[in-house]
């Protein structure tokens, strides 16, 4: 066996060993279970655990019961977009409106607030520390503004509508200025494929 043949065989052997040791960690990394945006919130009907909503697309919006025109306009357009879906498609979407005002809002007040827009909307609240971690999971921010002399205040917050897939993964954030038709189209695009009749 010549020196060149031996050298080439050693190079191939080293490359194969490298592939084995590098490929294993990489394959574990790429085959790892994807991160889900699971959460638990409080509603007027008890605890809402997102894991119990698998199979549904979640449309999540931040708001608060004392919010004026800005929240009302966005939630009204979201409700109108939902109404444009077929009965089957609408049954696969859950709209969750999460309060960013834990000092004033309760699950009951949020339930009353969202019913103004659509009966199927779920109003939710959370303790301050739980709200913080929930918002961070969507890279969302909110900030209580200075309190006025009469005790009132506003809460500045993110305005997109966050979509979570039927498998529990964040998939997109819809711009707050979308029309109801655009919202309906975006929701349809994320719905699970319809199963053929059995």
Contact map, one row per residue, 1 for C-alpha under 8 A:
111011000000000000000000000000000000000000000000000000000000000000000000000000000000000000000000000000000000000000000000000000000000000000000000000000000000000000000000000000000000000000000000000000
111111000000000000000000000000000000000000000000000000000000000000000000000000000000000000000000000000000000000000000000000000000000000000000000000000000000000000000000000000000000000000000000000000
111111100000000000000000000000000000000000000000000000000000000000000000000000000000000000000000000000000000000000000000000000000000000000000000000000000000000000000000000000000000000000000000000000
011111110000000000000000000000000000000000000000000000000000000000000000000000000000000000000000000000000000000000000000000000000000000000000000000000000000000000000000000000000000000000000000000000
111111111000000000000000000000000000000000000000000000000000000000000000000000000000000000000000000000000000000000000000000000000000000000000000000000000000000000000000000000000000000000000000000000
111111111100000000000000000000000000000000000000000000000000000000000000000000000000000000000000000000000000000000000000000000000000000000000000000000000000000000000000000000000000000000000000000000
001111111110000000000000000000000000000000000000000000000000000000000000000000000000000000000000000000000000000000000000000000000000000000000000000000000000000000000000000000000000000000000000000000
000111111111000000000000000000000000000000000000000000000000000000000000000000000000000000000000000000000000000000000000000000000000000000000000000000000000000000000000000000000000000000000000000000
000011111111100000000000000000000000000000000000000000000000000000000000000000000000000000000000000000000000000000000000000000000000000000000000000000000000000000000000000000000000000000000000000000
000001111111110000000000000000000000000000000000000000000000000000000000000000000000000000000000000000000000000000000000000000000000000000000000000000000000000000000000000000000000000000000000000000
000000111111111000000000000000000000000000000000000000000000000000000000000000000000000000000000000000000000000000000000000000000000000000000000000000000000000000000000000000000000000000000000000000
000000011111111100000000000000000000000000000000000000000000000000000000000000000000000000000000000000000000000000000000000000000000000000000000000000000000000000000000000000000000000000000000000000
000000001111111110000000000000000000000000000000000000000000000000000000000000000000000000000000000000000000000000000000000000000000000000000000000000000000000000000000000000000000000000000000000000
000000000111111111000000000000000000000000000000000000000000000000000000000000000000000000000000000000000000000000000000000000000000000000000000000000000000000000000000000000000000000000000000000000
000000000011111111100000000000000000000000000000000000000000000000000000000000000000000000000000000000000000000000000000000000000000000000000000000000000000000000000000000000000000000000000000000000
000000000001111111110000000000000000000000000000000000000000000000000000000000000000000000000000000000000000000000000000000000000000000000000000000000000000000000000000000000000000000000000000000000
000000000000111111111000000000000000000000000000000000000000000000000000000000000000000000000000000000000000000000000000000000000000000000000000000000000000000000000000000000000000000000000000000000
000000000000011111111100000000000000000000000000000000000000000000000000000000000000000000000000000000000000000000000000000000000000000000000000000000000000000000000000000000000000000000000000000000
000000000000001111111110000000000000000000000000000000000000000000000000000000000000000000000000000000000000000000000000000000000000000000000000000000000000000000000000000000000000000000000000000000
000000000000000111111111000000000000000000000000000000000000000000000000000000000000000000000000000000000000000000000000000000000000000000000000000000000000000000000000000000000000000000000000000000
000000000000000011111111100000000000000000000000000000000000000000000000000000000000000000000000000000000000000000000000000000000000000000000000000000000000000000000000000000000000000000000000000000
000000000000000001111111110000000000000000000000000000000000000000000000000000000000000000000000000000000000000000000000000000000000000000000000000000000000000000000000000000000000000000000000000000
000000000000000000111111111000000000000000000000000000000000000000000000000000000000000000000000000000000000000000000000000000000000000000000000000000000000000000000000000000000000000000000000000000
000000000000000000011111111100000000000000000000000000000000000000000000000000000000000000000000000000000000000000000000000000000000000000000000000000000000000000000000000000000000000000000000000000
000000000000000000001111111110000000000000000000000000000000000000000000000000000000000000000000000000000000000000000000000000000000000000000000000000000000000000000000000000000000000000000000000000
000000000000000000000111111111000000000000000000000000000000000000000000000000000000000000000000000000000000000000000000000000000000000000000000000000000000000000000000000000000000000000000000000000
000000000000000000000011111111100000000000000000000000000000000000000000000000000000000000000000000000000000000000000000000000000000000000000000000000000000000000000000000000000000000000000000000000
000000000000000000000001111111110000000000000000000000000000000000000000000000000000000000000000000000000000000000000000000000000000000000000000000000000000000000000000000000000000000000000000000000
000000000000000000000000111111110000000000000000000000000000000000000000000000000000000000000000000000000000000000000000000000000000000000000000000000000000000000000000000000000000000000000000000000
000000000000000000000000011111110000000000000000000000000000000000000000000000000000000000000000000000000000000000000000000000000000000000000000000000000000000000000000000000000000000000000000000000
000000000000000000000000001111111000000000000000000000000000000000000000000000000000000000000000000000000000000000000000000000000000000000000000000000000000000000000000000000000000000000000000000000
000000000000000000000000000111111100000000000000000000000000000000000000000000000000000000000000000000000000000000000000000000000000000000000000000000000000000000000000000000000000000000000000000000
000000000000000000000000000000111110000000000000000000000000000000000000000000000000000000000000000000000000000000000000000000000000000000000000000000000000000000000000000000000000000000000000000000
000000000000000000000000000000011111000000000000000000000000000000000000000000000000000000000000000000000000000000000000000000000000000000000000000000000000000000000000000000000000000000000000000000
000000000000000000000000000000001111100000000000000000000000000000000000000000000000000000000000000000000000000000000000000000000000000000000000000000000000000000000000100000000000000000000000000000
000000000000000000000000000000000111110000000000000000000000000000000000000000000000000000000000000000000000000000000000000000000000000000000000000000000000000000000011110000000000000000000000000000
000000000000000000000000000000000011111000000000000000000000000000000000000000000000000000000000000000000000000000000000000000000000000011000000000000000000000000010001110000000000000000000000000000
000000000000000000000000000000000001111100000000111000000000000000000000000000000000000000000000000000000000000000000000000000000000000000000000000000000000000000000001000000000000000000000000000000
000000000000000000000000000000000000111110000000111000000000000000000000000000000000000000000000000000000000000000000000000000000000010000000000000000000000000000000000000000000000000000000000000000
000000000000000000000000000000000000011111000011110000000000000000000000000000000000000000000000000000000000000000000000000000000000000000000000000000000000000000000000000000000000000000000000000000
000000000000000000000000000000000000001111100011100000000000000000000000000000000000000000000000000000000000000000000000000111000000000000000000000000000000000000000000000000000000000000000000000000
000000000000000000000000000000000000000111110111000000000000000000000000000000000000000000000000000000000010000000000000000111000000000000000000000000000000000000000000000000000000000000000000000000
000000000000000000000000000000000000000011111111000000000000000000000000000000000000000000000000000000000011011000000000011110000000000000000000000000000000000000000000000000000000000000000000000000
000000000000000000000000000000000000000001111100000000000000000000000000000000000000000000000000000000000011001000000000001100000000000000000000000000000000000000000000000000000000000000000000000000
000000000000000000000000000000000000000000111110000000000000000000000000000000000000000000000000000000000000000000000000000000000000000000000000000000000000000000000000000000000000000000000000000000
000000000000000000000000000000000000000001111111000000000000000000000000000000000000000000000000000000000000000000000000000000000000000000000000000000000000000000000000000000000000000000000000000000
000000000000000000000000000000000000000111101111100000000000000000000000000000000000000000000000000000000000000000000000000000000000000000000000000000000000000000000000000000000000000000000000000000
000000000000000000000000000000000000000111100111110100000000000000000000000000000000000000000000000000000000000000000000000000000000000000000000000000000000000000000000000000000000000000000000000000
000000000000000000000000000000000000011110000011111110000000000000000000000000000000000000000000000000000000000000000000000000000000000000000000000000000000000000000000000000000000000000000000000000
000000000000000000000000000000000000011100000001111111000000000000000000000000000000000000000000000000000000000000000000000000000000000000000000000000000000000000000001000000000000000000000000000000
000000000000000000000000000000000000011000000000111111000000000000000000000000000000000000000000000000000000000000000000000000000000000000000000000000000000000000000001000000000000000000000000000000
000000000000000000000000000000000000000000000001111111000000000000000000000000000000000000000000000000000000000000000000000000000000000000000000000000000000000000000000000000000000000000000000000000
000000000000000000000000000000000000000000000000111111110000000000000000000000000000000000000000000000000000000000000000000000000000000000000000000000000000000000000100000000000000000000000000000000
000000000000000000000000000000000000000000000000011111111000000000000000000000000000000000000000000000000000000000000000000000000000000000000000000000000000000000000111000000000000000000000000000000
000000000000000000000000000000000000000000000000000011111000000000000000000000000000000000010000000000000000000000000000000000000000000000000000000000000000000000000110000000000000000000000001000000
000000000000000000000000000000000000000000000000000011111100000000000000000000000000000000011100000000000000000000000000000000000000000000000000000000000000000000001110000000000000000000000010000000
000000000000000000000000000000000000000000000000000001111110000000000000000000000000000000011100000000000000000000000000000000000000000000000000000000000000000000111100000000000000000000100110000000
000000000000000000000000000000000000000000000000000000011111000000000000000000000000000000001111000000000000000000000000000000000000000000000000000000000000000001111100000000000000000000000000000000
000000000000000000000000000000000000000000000000000000001111100000000000000000000000000000001111000000000000000000000000000000000000000000000000000000000000000011110000000000000000000000000000000000
000000000000000000000000000000000000000000000000000000000111110000000000000000000000000000000011110000000000000000000000000000000000000000000000000000000000000011110000000000000000000000000000000000
000000000000000000000000000000000000000000000000000000000011111000000000000000000000000000000011110000000000000000000000000000000000000000000000000000000000001111000000000000000000000000000000000000
000000000000000000000000000000000000000000000000000000000001111100000000000000000000000000000000111100000000000000000000000000000000000000000000000000000000111010000000000000000000000000000000000000
000000000000000000000000000000000000000000000000000000000000111110100010000000000000000000000000111100000000000000000000000000000000000000000000000000000000100000000000000000000000000000000000000000
000000000000000000000000000000000000000000000000000000000000011111100010000000000000000000000000011110001000010000000000000000000000000000000000000000000010000000000000000000000000000000000000000000
000000000000000000000000000000000000000000000000000000000000001111100000000000000000000000000000001000001000110010000000000000000000000000000000000000000000000000000000000000000000000000000000000000
000000000000000000000000000000000000000000000000000000000000000111110000000000000000000000000000000000000000000000000000000000000000000000000000000000000100000000000000000000000000000000000000000000
000000000000000000000000000000000000000000000000000000000000001111111111000000000000000000000000000000000000000000000000000000000000000000000000000000000110000000000000000000000000000000000000000000
000000000000000000000000000000000000000000000000000000000000000001111111000000000000000000000000000000000000000000000000000000000000000000000000000000000000000000000000000000000000000000000000000000
000000000000000000000000000000000000000000000000000000000000000000111111100000000000000000000000000000000000000000000000000000000000000000000000000000000000000000000000000000000000000000000000000000
000000000000000000000000000000000000000000000000000000000000000000111111110000000000000000000000000000000000000000000000000000000000000000000000000000000000000000000000000000000000000000000000000000
000000000000000000000000000000000000000000000000000000000000001100111111111000000000000000000000000000000000000000000000000000000000000000000000000000000000000000000000000000000000000000000000000000
000000000000000000000000000000000000000000000000000000000000000000111111111100000000000000000000000000000000000000000000000000000000000000000000000000000000000000000000000000000000000000000000000000
000000000000000000000000000000000000000000000000000000000000000000001111111110000000000000000000000000000000000000000000000000000000000000000000000000000000000000000000000000000000000000000000000000
000000000000000000000000000000000000000000000000000000000000000000000111111111000000000000000000000000000000000000000000000000000000000000000000000000000000000000000000000000011000000000000000000000
000000000000000000000000000000000000000000000000000000000000000000000011111111100000000000000000000000000000000000001000000000000000000000000000000000000000000000000000000000000000000000000000000000
000000000000000000000000000000000000000000000000000000000000000000000001111111110000000000000000000000000000000000001000000000000000000000000000000000000000000000000000000000000000000000000000000000
000000000000000000000000000000000000000000000000000000000000000000000000111111111000000000000000000000000000000000000000000000000000000000000000000000000000000000000000000000000011000000000000000000
000000000000000000000000000000000000000000000000000000000000000000000000011111111100000000000000000000000000000000000000000000000000000000000000000000000000000000000000000000000001001000000000000000
000000000000000000000000000000000000000000000000000000000000000000000000001111111110000000000000000000000000000000001100000000000000000000000000000000000000000000000000000000000001000000000000000000
000000000000000000000000000000000000000000000000000000000000000000000000000111111111000000000000000000000000000000000000000000000000000000000000000000000000000000000000000000000001000000000000000000
000000000000000000000000000000000000000000000000000000000000000000000000000011111111100000000000000000000000000000000000000000000000000000000000000000000000000000000000000000000011111100000000000000
000000000000000000000000000000000000000000000000000000000000000000000000000001111111100001000000000000000000000000000000000000000000000000000000000000000000000000000000000000000001001100000000000000
000000000000000000000000000000000000000000000000000000000000000000000000000000111111110001000000000000000000000000000000000000000000000000000000000000000000000000000000000000000000000000000000000000
000000000000000000000000000000000000000000000000000000000000000000000000000000011111110000000000000000000000000000000000000000000000000000000000000000000000000000000000000000000001100100000000000000
000000000000000000000000000000000000000000000000000000000000000000000000000000001111111111000000000000000000000000000000000000000000000000000000000000000000000000000000000000000000000100010000000000
000000000000000000000000000000000000000000000000000000000000000000000000000000000011111111000000000000000000000000000000000000000000000000000000000000000000000000000000000000000000000000000000000000
000000000000000000000000000000000000000000000000000000000000000000000000000000000000111111100000000000000000000000000000000000000000000000000000000000000000000000000000000000000000000000000000000000
000000000000000000000000000000000000000000000000000000000000000000000000000000000000111111110000000000000000000000000000000000000000000000000000000000000000000000000000000000000000000000000000000000
000000000000000000000000000000000000000000000000000000000000000000000000000000000000111111111000000000000000000000000000000000000000000000000000000000000000000000000000000000000000000000010010000000
000000000000000000000000000000000000000000000000000000000000000000000000000000000110111111111000000000000000000000000000000000000000000000000000000000000000000000000000000000000000000000000000000000
000000000000000000000000000000000000000000000000000000000000000000000000000000000000001111111100000000000000000000000000000000000000000000000000000000000000000000000000000000000000000000000000000000
000000000000000000000000000000000000000000000000000000111000000000000000000000000000000111111100000000000000000000000000000000000000000000000000000000000000000000000000000000000000000000000010000000
000000000000000000000000000000000000000000000000000000011110000000000000000000000000000011111110000000000000000000000000000000000000000000000000000000000000000000000000000000000000000000100010000000
000000000000000000000000000000000000000000000000000000011110000000000000000000000000000000111111000000000000000000000001110000000000000000000000000000000000000000000000000000000000000000000000000000
000000000000000000000000000000000000000000000000000000000111100000000000000000000000000000001111100000000000000000000001110000000000000000000000000000000000000000000000000000000000000000000000000000
000000000000000000000000000000000000000000000000000000000111100000000000000000000000000000000111110000000000000000000000111100000000000000000000000000000000000000000000000000000000000000000000000000
000000000000000000000000000000000000000000000000000000000001111000000000000000000000000000000011111000000000010001000000111100000000000000000000000000000000000000000000000000000000000000000000000000
000000000000000000000000000000000000000000000000000000000001111100000000000000000000000000000001111100000000010000000000001110000000000000000000000000000000000000000000000000000000000000000000000000
000000000000000000000000000000000000000000000000000000000000011110000000000000000000000000000000111111001000010000000000001111000000000000000000000000000000000000000000000000000000000000000000000000
000000000000000000000000000000000000000000000000000000000000011100000000000000000000000000000000011111000000000000000000000010000010000000000100000000000010100000000000000000000000000000000000000000
000000000000000000000000000000000000000000000000000000000000000100000000000000000000000000000000001111111000000000000000000000000000000000000001000000000010000000000000000000000000000000000000000000
000000000000000000000000000000000000000000000000000000000000000000000000000000000000000000000000001111111100000000000000000011110010000000000000000000000000000000000000000000000000000000000000000000
000000000000000000000000000000000000000000000000000000000000000000000000000000000000000000000000000011111000000000000000000000000000000000000000000000000000000000000000000000000000000000000000000000
000000000000000000000000000000000000000000000000000000000000000000000000000000000000000000000000000011111100000000000000000000000000000000000000000000000000000000000000000000000000000000000000000000
000000000000000000000000000000000000000000000000000000000000000110000000000000000000000000000000001011111110110000000000000010000000000000000000000000000000000000000000000000000000000000000000000000
000000000000000000000000000000000000000000000000000000000000000000000000000000000000000000000000000001011111110000000000000110000000000000000000000000000000000000000000000000000000000000000000000000
000000000000000000000000000000000000000001110000000000000000000000000000000000000000000000000000000000001111111000000000001110000000000000000000000000000000000000000000000000000000000000000000000000
000000000000000000000000000000000000000000110000000000000000000000000000000000000000000000000000000000000111111100000000001000000000000000000000000000000000000000000000000000000000000000000000000000
000000000000000000000000000000000000000000000000000000000000000010000000000000000000000000000000000000001111111110000000000000000000000000000000000000000000000000000000000000000000000000000000000000
000000000000000000000000000000000000000000100000000000000000000110000000000000000000000000000000111000001111111111000000001110000000000000000000000000000000000000000000000000000000000000000000000000
000000000000000000000000000000000000000000110000000000000000000000000000000000000000000000000000000000000011111111100000011100000000000000000000000000000000000000000000000000000000000000000000000000
000000000000000000000000000000000000000000000000000000000000000000000000000000000000000000000000000000000001111111110000001000000000000000000000000000000000000000000000000000000000000000000000000000
000000000000000000000000000000000000000000000000000000000000000010000000000000000000000000000000000000000000111111111000001000000000000000000000000000000000000000000000000000000000000000000000000000
000000000000000000000000000000000000000000000000000000000000000000000000000000000000000000000000100000000000011111111110111000000000000000000000000000000000000000000000000000000000000000000000000000
000000000000000000000000000000000000000000000000000000000000000000000000000000000000000000000000000000000000001111111111100000000000000000000000000000000000000000000000000000000000000000000000000000
000000000000000000000000000000000000000000000000000000000000000000000000000000000000000000000000000000000000000111111110000000000000000000000000000000000000000000000000000000000000000000000000000000
000000000000000000000000000000000000000000000000000000000000000000000000001100100000000000000000000000000000000011111110100000000000000000000000000000000000000000000000000000000000000000000000000000
000000000000000000000000000000000000000000000000000000000000000000000000000000100000000000000000000000000000000001111111100000000000000000000000000000000000000000000000000000000000000000000000000000
000000000000000000000000000000000000000000000000000000000000000000000000000000000000000000000000000000000000000001111111100000000000000000000000000000000000000000000000000000000000000000000000000000
000000000000000000000000000000000000000000000000000000000000000000000000000000000000000000000110000000000000000000100111110000000000000000000000000000000000000000000000000000000000000000000000000000
000000000000000000000000000000000000000000000000000000000000000000000000000000000000000000000111100000000000000001101111111000000000000000000000000000000000000000000000000000000000000000000000000000
000000000000000000000000000000000000000000100000000000000000000000000000000000000000000000000111100000000000001001000001111100000000000000000000000000000000000000000000000000000000000000000000000000
000000000000000000000000000000000000000000110000000000000000000000000000000000000000000000000001111000000011011111000000111110000000000000000000000000000000000000000000000000000000000000000000000000
000000000000000000000000000000000000000011110000000000000000000000000000000000000000000000000001111000000110011000000000011111000000000000000000000000000000000000000000000000000000000000000000000000
000000000000000000000000000000000000000011100000000000000000000000000000000000000000000000000000011101001110010000000000001111100010000000000000000000000000000000000000000000000000000000000000000000
000000000000000000000000000000000000000011000000000000000000000000000000000000000000000000000000001001000000000000000000000111111110000000000000000000000000000000000000000000000000000000000000000000
000000000000000000000000000000000000000000000000000000000000000000000000000000000000000000000000000001000000000000000000000011111110000000000000000000000000000000000000000000000000000000000000000000
000000000000000000000000000000000000000000000000000000000000000000000000000000000000000000000000000001000000000000000000000001111111000000000000000000000000000000000000000000000000000000000000000000
000000000000000000000000000000000000000000000000000000000000000000000000000000000000000000000000000000000000000000000000000001111111100000000000000000000000000000000000000000000000000000000000000000
000000000000000000000000000000000000000000000000000000000000000000000000000000000000000000000000000000000000000000000000000001111111110000000000000000000000000000000000000000000000000000000000000000
000000000000000000000000000000000000000000000000000000000000000000000000000000000000000000000000000101000000000000000000000011111111111000000000000000000000000000000000000000000000000000000000000000
000000000000000000000000000000000000000000000000000000000000000000000000000000000000000000000000000000000000000000000000000000011111111100000000000000000000000000000000000000000000000000000000000000
000000000000000000000000000000000000000000000000000000000000000000000000000000000000000000000000000000000000000000000000000000001111111110000000000000000000000000000000000000000000000000000000000000
000000000000000000000000000000000000001000000000000000000000000000000000000000000000000000000000000000000000000000000000000000000111111111000000000000000000000000000000000000000000000000000000000000
000000000000000000000000000000000000000000000000000000000000000000000000000000000000000000000000000000000000000000000000000000000011111111111000000000000000000000000000000000000000000000000000000000
000000000000000000000000000000000000000000000000000000000000000000000000000000000000000000000000000000000000000000000000000000000001111111111000000000000000000000000000000000000000000000000000000000
000000000000000000000000000000000000100000000000000000000000000000000000000000000000000000000000000000000000000000000000000000000000111111110000000000000000000000000000000000000000000000000000000000
000000000000000000000000000000000000100000000000000000000000000000000000000000000000000000000000000000000000000000000000000000000000011111110000000000000000000001000000010000000000000000000000000000
000000000000000000000000000000000000000000000000000000000000000000000000000000000000000000000000000000000000000000000000000000000000001111111000000000000000000000000000000000000000000000000000000000
000000000000000000000000000000000000000000000000000000000000000000000000000000000000000000000000000000000000000000000000000000000000001111111100000000000000110000000000000000000000000000000000000000
000000000000000000000000000000000000000000000000000000000000000000000000000000000000000000000000000000000000000000000000000000000000001100111110000000000000110000000000000000000000000000000000000000
000000000000000000000000000000000000000000000000000000000000000000000000000000000000000000000000000100000000000000000000000000000000000000011111000000000011110000000000000000000000000000000000000000
000000000000000000000000000000000000000000000000000000000000000000000000000000000000000000000000000000000000000000000000000000000000000000001111100000000011100000000000000000000000000000000000000000
000000000000000000000000000000000000000000000000000000000000000000000000000000000000000000000000000010000000000000000000000000000000000000000111110000001111000000000000000000000000000000000000000000
000000000000000000000000000000000000000000000000000000000000000000000000000000000000000000000000000000000000000000000000000000000000000000000011111000001111000000000000000000000000000000000000000000
000000000000000000000000000000000000000000000000000000000000000000000000000000000000000000000000000000000000000000000000000000000000000000000001111100001100000000000000000000000000000000000000000000
000000000000000000000000000000000000000000000000000000000000000000000000000000000000000000000000000000000000000000000000000000000000000000000000111111111100000000000000000000000000000000000000000000
000000000000000000000000000000000000000000000000000000000000000000000000000000000000000000000000000000000000000000000000000000000000000000000000011111111000000000000000000000000000000000000000000000
000000000000000000000000000000000000000000000000000000000000000000000000000000000000000000000000000000000000000000000000000000000000000000000000001111110000000000000000000000000000000000000000000000
000000000000000000000000000000000000000000000000000000000000000000000000000000000000000000000000000000000000000000000000000000000000000000000000001111110000000000000000000000000000000000000000000000
000000000000000000000000000000000000000000000000000000000000000000000000000000000000000000000000000000000000000000000000000000000000000000000000001111111000000000000000000000000000000000000000000000
000000000000000000000000000000000000000000000000000000000000000000000000000000000000000000000000000000000000000000000000000000000000000000000000001111111100000000000000000000000000000000000000000000
000000000000000000000000000000000000000000000000000000000000000000000000000000000000000000000000000000000000000000000000000000000000000000000001111100111110000000000000000000000000000000000000000000
000000000000000000000000000000000000000000000000000000000000000001100000000000000000000000000000000000000000000000000000000000000000000000000001111000011111000000000000000000000000000000000000000000
000000000000000000000000000000000000000000000000000000000000000100100000000000000000000000000000000110000000000000000000000000000000000000000111100000001111100000000000000000000000000000000000000000
000000000000000000000000000000000000000000000000000000000000000000000000000000000000000000000000000000000000000000000000000000000000000000000111100000000111110000000000000000000000000000000000000000
000000000000000000000000000000000000000000000000000000000000011000000000000000000000000000000000000100000000000000000000000000000000000000011110000000000011111000000000000000000000000000000000000000
000000000000000000000000000000000000000000000000000000000000010000000000000000000000000000000000000000000000000000000000000000000000000000011100000000000001111100000000000000000000000000000000000000
000000000000000000000000000000000000000000000000000000000000110000000000000000000000000000000000000000000000000000000000000000000000000000000000000000000000111110000000000000110000000000000000000000
000000000000000000000000000000000000000000000000000000000000100000000000000000000000000000000000000000000000000000000000000000000000000000000000000000000000011111000000000011110000000000000000000000
000000000000000000000000000000000000000000000000000000000011110000000000000000000000000000000000000000000000000000000000000000000000000000000000000000000000001111100000000011110000000000000000000000
000000000000000000000000000000000000000000000000000000000111100000000000000000000000000000000000000000000000000000000000000000000000000001000000000000000000000111110000011111000000000000000000000000
000000000000000000000000000000000000000000000000000000001111000000000000000000000000000000000000000000000000000000000000000000000000000000000000000000000000000011111000011111000000000000000000000000
000000000000000000000000000000000000100000000000000000001111000000000000000000000000000000000000000000000000000000000000000000000000000000000000000000000000000001111111111100000000000000000000000000
000000000000000000000000000000000000000000000000000000011100000000000000000000000000000000000000000000000000000000000000000000000000000000000000000000000000000000111111111000000000000000000110000000
000000000000000000000000000000000000000000000000000011111100000000000000000000000000000000000000000000000000000000000000000000000000000000000000000000000000000000011111100000000000000000000011000000
000000000000000000000000000000000001000000000000000001110000000000000000000000000000000000000000000000000000000000000000000000000000000000000000000000000000000000011111100000000000000000000000000000
000000000000000000000000000000000001110000000000011001000000000000000000000000000000000000000000000000000000000000000000000000000000000000000000000000000000000000011111110000000000000000000000000000
000000000000000000000000000000000011100000000000000000000000000000000000000000000000000000000000000000000000000000000000000000000000000000000000000000000000000000011111111000000000000000000000000000
000000000000000000000000000000000001100000000000000000000000000000000000000000000000000000000000000000000000000000000000000000000000000001000000000000000000000001111001111100000000000000000000000000
000000000000000000000000000000000000000000000000000000000000000000000000000000000000000000000000000000000000000000000000000000000000000000000000000000000000000001111000111110000000000000000000000000
000000000000000000000000000000000000000000000000000000000000000000000000000000000000000000000000000000000000000000000000000000000000000000000000000000000000000001110000011111000000000000000000000000
000000000000000000000000000000000000000000000000000000000000000000000000000000000000000000000000000000000000000000000000000000000000000000000000000000000000000111100000001111100000000000000000000000
000000000000000000000000000000000000000000000000000000000000000000000000000000000000000000000000000000000000000000000000000000000000000000000000000000000000000111100000000111110100001001000000000000
000000000000000000000000000000000000000000000000000000000000000000000000000000000000000000000000000000000000000000000000000000000000000000000000000000000000001110000000000011111100000000000000000000
000000000000000000000000000000000000000000000000000000000000000000000000010000000000000000000000000000000000000000000000000000000000000000000000000000000000001110000000000001111100000000000000000000
000000000000000000000000000000000000000000000000000000000000000000000000010000000000000000000000000000000000000000000000000000000000000000000000000000000000000000000000000000111110000000000000000000
000000000000000000000000000000000000000000000000000000000000000000000000000000000000000000000000000000000000000000000000000000000000000000000000000000000000000000000000000001111111111000000000000000
000000000000000000000000000000000000000000000000000000000000000000000000000010001000000000000000000000000000000000000000000000000000000000000000000000000000000000000000000000001111111000000000000000
000000000000000000000000000000000000000000000000000000000000000000000000000011111101000000000000000000000000000000000000000000000000000000000000000000000000000000000000000000000111111100000000000000
000000000000000000000000000000000000000000000000000000000000000000000000000000001001000000000000000000000000000000000000000000000000000000000000000000000000000000000000000000000111111110000000000000
000000000000000000000000000000000000000000000000000000000000000000000000000000001000000000000000000000000000000000000000000000000000000000000000000000000000000000000000000000000111111111000000000000
000000000000000000000000000000000000000000000000000000000000000000000000000001001100000000000000000000000000000000000000000000000000000000000000000000000000000000000000000001000111111111100000000000
000000000000000000000000000000000000000000000000000000000000000000000000000000001101100000000000000000000000000000000000000000000000000000000000000000000000000000000000000000000001111111110000000000
000000000000000000000000000000000000000000000000000000000000000000000000000000000000000000000000000000000000000000000000000000000000000000000000000000000000000000000000000000000000111111111000000000
000000000000000000000000000000000000000000000000000000000000000000000000000000000000000000000000000000000000000000000000000000000000000000000000000000000000000000000000000001000000011111111100000000
000000000000000000000000000000000000000000000000000000001000000000000000000000000000000000001000000000000000000000000000000000000000000000000000000000000000000000000000000000000000001111111110000000
000000000000000000000000000000000000000000000000000000000000000000000000000000000000100010000000000000000000000000000000000000000000000000000000000000000000000000000000000000000000000111111110000000
000000000000000000000000000000000000000000000000000000000000000000000000000000000000000000000000000000000000000000000000000000000000000000000000000000000000000000000000000000000000000011111110000000
000000000000000000000000000000000000000000000000000000001000000000000000000000000000000000000000000000000000000000000000000000000000000000000000000000000000000000001000000000000000000001111111000000
000000000000000000000000000000000000000000000000000000011000000000000000000000000000000010011000000000000000000000000000000000000000000000000000000000000000000000001100000000000000000000111111100000
000000000000000000000000000000000000000000000000000000100000000000000000000000000000000000000000000000000000000000000000000000000000000000000000000000000000000000000100000000000000000000000111110000
000000000000000000000000000000000000000000000000000000000000000000000000000000000000000000000000000000000000000000000000000000000000000000000000000000000000000000000000000000000000000000000011111000
000000000000000000000000000000000000000000000000000000000000000000000000000000000000000000000000000000000000000000000000000000000000000000000000000000000000000000000000000000000000000000000001111100
000000000000000000000000000000000000000000000000000000000000000000000000000000000000000000000000000000000000000000000000000000000000000000000000000000000000000000000000000000000000000000000000111110
000000000000000000000000000000000000000000000000000000000000000000000000000000000000000000000000000000000000000000000000000000000000000000000000000000000000000000000000000000000000000000000000011111
000000000000000000000000000000000000000000000000000000000000000000000000000000000000000000000000000000000000000000000000000000000000000000000000000000000000000000000000000000000000000000000000001111
000000000000000000000000000000000000000000000000000000000000000000000000000000000000000000000000000000000000000000000000000000000000000000000000000000000000000000000000000000000000000000000000000111
